[in-house]
Amino acid sequence: MKINFKLFAMLQDYLPAEGRRDNALQVELVEGTTIQQVIERFGLPQKSCHLVLVNGSFIPPADRAALVLKDGETLSIWPPIAGG
């Protein structure tokens, strides 16, 4: 199965070169892969995975290890952002 994987702000550095231009990458996953497994596969620091969305819906940290991704979904992750 394939998902669209998007990383924003400083997290885009964790994407391979071909995904950095658009902050997105199509990723091939085995059936049953969870959000947490994708986070680990790309070596993302847990504390930097602040806002996690699947198809635009927020996924709380407690649900990320259990939520199984489906073919065609979009997983988007943002780090904490501060501004003024």
FIGU-726452 format. One record per residue: residue in one letter; x, z, y of N, C-alpha, C, CB in turn. Coordinates in pm, whole numbers, plus 50000, padded with zeros to 5 digits. Each point is the difference from the previous one (the first is absolute). Glycine has a CB too. Layout:
residues N
DONU   code   n_east    n_up   n_north   ca_east   ca_up   ca_north   c_east    c_up   c_north   cb_east   cb_up   cb_north
DONU      a        X       Z         Y         X       Z          Y        X       Z         Y         X       Z          Y
...
//
This chain:
residues 84
DONU   code   n_east    n_up   n_north   ca_east   ca_up   ca_north   c_east    c_up   c_north   cb_east   cb_up   cb_north
DONU      m    50084   50000     49882     49916   50000      50118    50088   50000     50124     49816   50121      49876
DONU      k    50128   49833     50235     50075   49996      50126    49923   50075     50107     50103   49779      49937
DONU      i    49973   50291     50149     49943   50065      50117    50077   49954     50123     49926   50202      49864
DONU      n    50013   49814     50251     50069   49980      50127    50051   50136     50044     49855   49797      50065
DONU      f    50272   50212     49965     50064   50126      50034    50055   49988     50141     50058   50049      49758
DONU      k    49899   50039     50332     50041   49996      50140    50061   50133     50041     49819   49832      50050
DONU      l    50296   50159     50014     50067   50118      50053    50020   49980     50150     50116   50046      49779
DONU      f    49867   50061     50298     50006   49990      50145    50105   50092     50059     49760   49939      50000
DONU      a    50278   50029     50124     50100   50075      50077    50130   50010     49919     49817   50132      50117
DONU      m    50243   49985     49878     50130   50015      49933    49993   49975     49850     50062   50162      50175
DONU      l    49819   49844     49765     49988   49979      49856    50025   49855     49959     49838   50188      49995
DONU      q    50149   49719     50099     50022   49860      49964    50142   49976     49947     49833   49935      50174
DONU      d    50260   50152     49860     50137   49986      49950    50009   50017     49848     50082   50085      50219
DONU      y    49814   49970     49720     49999   50018      49854    49951   49875     49926     49961   50244      50038
DONU      l    49989   49659     50037     49959   49875      49937    50122   49912     49976     49774   50014      50113
DONU      p    50222   49903     49782     50106   49902      49983    50000   49904     50119     49984   50019      49747
DONU      a    50124   49911     50275     50016   49913      50116    49883   49904     50019     50245   50018      49969
DONU      e    49704   49926     49923     49893   49901      50013    49868   50059     50052     50107   49875      49815
DONU      g    49879   50258     50183     49878   50063      50049    50012   50056     50139     49948   50051      49769
DONU      r    50172   49956     50285     50019   50065      50130    49947   49921     50118     50199   50106      49903
DONU      r    49800   49762     50087     49954   49918      50113    49854   50031     50033     50162   49819      49934
DONU      d    49755   50194     49964     49858   50025      50020    49958   50143     49967     49962   49761      49949
DONU      n    50134   50325     50016     49972   50138      49958    49912   50002     49876     50022   50077      50236
DONU      a    49979   49817     49686     49911   49991      49885    50067   49926     49886     49802   50005      50153
DONU      l    50150   50027     49728     50056   49941      49880    49891   49998     49894     50234   50080      50056
DONU      q    49760   49812     49869     49909   49999      49885    50080   50056     49883     49864   49798      50086
DONU      v    50082   50305     49850     50072   50072      49895    49927   49985     49867     50088   50165      50169
DONU      e    49987   49802     49729     49948   49992      49864    50008   50140     49938     50071   49754      49976
DONU      l    49816   50295     49973     49994   50133      49938    49936   49989     49862     49984   50109      50228
DONU      v    50048   49987     49688     49931   50008      49871    49866   50069     50022     50220   50008      49872
DONU      e    49682   49958     50047     49869   50064      50009    50019   50152     49988     49884   49795      49900
DONU      g    50040   50279     50178     50006   50146      49994    50099   50063     50097     49934   49979      49766
DONU      t    50132   49940     50318     50097   50053      50096    49927   50076     50111     50159   49811      49949
DONU      t    49894   50307     50084     49941   50083      50106    50074   49979     50132     49929   50169      49828
DONU      i    50010   49879     50279     50064   49996      50131    50134   50073     49995     49775   49989      50113
DONU      q    50226   50127     49826     50123   50080      49992    50111   49923     49929     49863   50209      49999
DONU      q    50105   49717     49899     50100   49922      49929    50059   49889     50088     49881   50050      49784
DONU      v    50039   49891     50301     50051   49899      50094    50092   50066     50102     49791   49860      49969
DONU      i    50169   50256     50082     50083   50074      50095    50136   50031     49937     49794   50101      50106
DONU      e    50206   49943     49771     50126   50031      49931    50081   49874     49971     49890   50200      49898
DONU      r    50044   49694     50063     50070   49873      49969    50081   49951     50119     49818   49941      49838
DONU      f    50130   50075     50283     50070   49953      50119    50086   50109     50064     49814   49839      50036
DONU      g    50191   50278     49905     50086   50108      50049    49957   50056     50134     50182   49895      49876
DONU      l    49689   50101     50151     49952   50052      50129    50002   50152     50002     49856   49797      50027
DONU      p    50196   50263     50080     49998   50146      50010    49854   50049     50011     50229   49998      50112
DONU      q    49735   50099     49807     49863   50052      50000    49955   50043     50139     50033   50075      49764
DONU      k    50054   49995     50309     49962   50051      50132    49977   49888     50100     50131   50206      49951
DONU      s    49918   49674     50019     49980   49886      50089    49874   49920     49968     50246   49990      50025
DONU      c    49690   50040     49866     49877   49929      49961    49880   50078     50053     50110   49905      49792
DONU      h    49873   50088     50339     49900   50082      50068    49859   49942     49989     50178   50074      50157
DONU      l    49809   49800     49879     49869   49934      49998    50003   49893     49892     49962   50045      50248
DONU      v    49960   49976     49647     49995   49907      49887    49857   49947     49989     50188   50122      49876
DONU      l    49801   49746     50128     49869   49935      49992    49997   49900     49885     49970   50029      50248
DONU      v    49917   49964     49684     49975   49894      49902    49879   49925     50052     50098   50133      49802
DONU      n    49923   49740     50227     49894   49916      50057    49937   50064     50123     49956   49908      49772
DONU      g    50125   50160     50308     49952   50061      50124    49941   50138     49987     49959   49775      50072
DONU      s    50035   50280     49807     49945   50135      49980    50113   50100     49978     49790   49903      49901
DONU      f    50205   50209     50173     50102   50104      49991    50001   50064     49861     49976   50042      50247
DONU      i    50144   49977     49700     50018   50067      49871    50078   50129     50027     49997   49779      49869
DONU      p    49941   50338     50112     50070   50126      50025    50115   50020     49902     49787   50098      50090
DONU      p    50315   49977     49952     50116   50023      49913    49964   50049     49860     50127   50050      50204
DONU      a    49772   50035     49785     49964   50056      49868    49946   49895     49904     49950   50214      50114
DONU      d    50004   49672     49937     49941   49895      49915    50096   49888     49963     49785   50054      50106
DONU      r    50333   49943     49954     50091   49886      49983    50059   49987     49861     50052   50023      50238
DONU      a    49964   50087     49691     50056   49994      49865    49898   49956     49897     50159   50180      50065
DONU      a    49714   49829     49968     49895   49967      49904    49931   49867     50028     49966   50242      49970
DONU      l    50038   49713     50155     49927   49878      50035    50073   49877     49947     49908   50113      50206
DONU      v    50025   49815     49706     50056   49880      49937    49965   49880     50087     49982   50101      49766
DONU      l    50119   49819     50265     49980   49880      50080    49940   49888     49915     50192   50066      50148
DONU      k    49733   49846     49920     49935   49888      49931    50055   49868     50056     49790   50138      49961
DONU      d    50200   49759     49958     50048   49868      50038    49938   49956     50133     50029   49942      49757
DONU      g    50058   50009     50333     49954   49947      50127    49986   50102     50112     49885   49834      49869
DONU      e    50133   50294     50101     49986   50102      50104    50119   49996     50095     49866   50143      49843
DONU      t    50114   49917     50274     50107   50013      50099    50033   50148     50018     49928   49787      50118
DONU      l    50198   50247     49859     50050   50135      50018    50085   49999     50127     49998   50051      49748
DONU      s    49964   50029     50351     50070   50008      50128    50047   50143     50024     49862   49808      50094
DONU      i    50261   50207     49952     50056   50134      50021    50070   50006     50136     50030   50031      49750
DONU      w    49937   50074     50327     50063   50027      50128    50069   50136     49996     49827   49859      50118
DONU      p    50284   50154     49954     50062   50132      50015    49928   50077     50111     50224   49909      49921
DONU      p    49807   50220     50094     49945   50074      50114    50046   49932     50129     49997   50219      49868
DONU      i    49914   49774     50228     50034   49935      50126    49973   50096     50114     49948   49772      49905
DONU      a    50148   50240     50184     49985   50084      50118    50002   49913     50123     50109   50196      49885
DONU      g    49823   49845     50214     49998   49922      50123    49968   50087     50118     49932   49799      49872
DONU      g    50071   50139     50238     49972   50079      50119    49936   49919     50107     50188   50143      49946
//
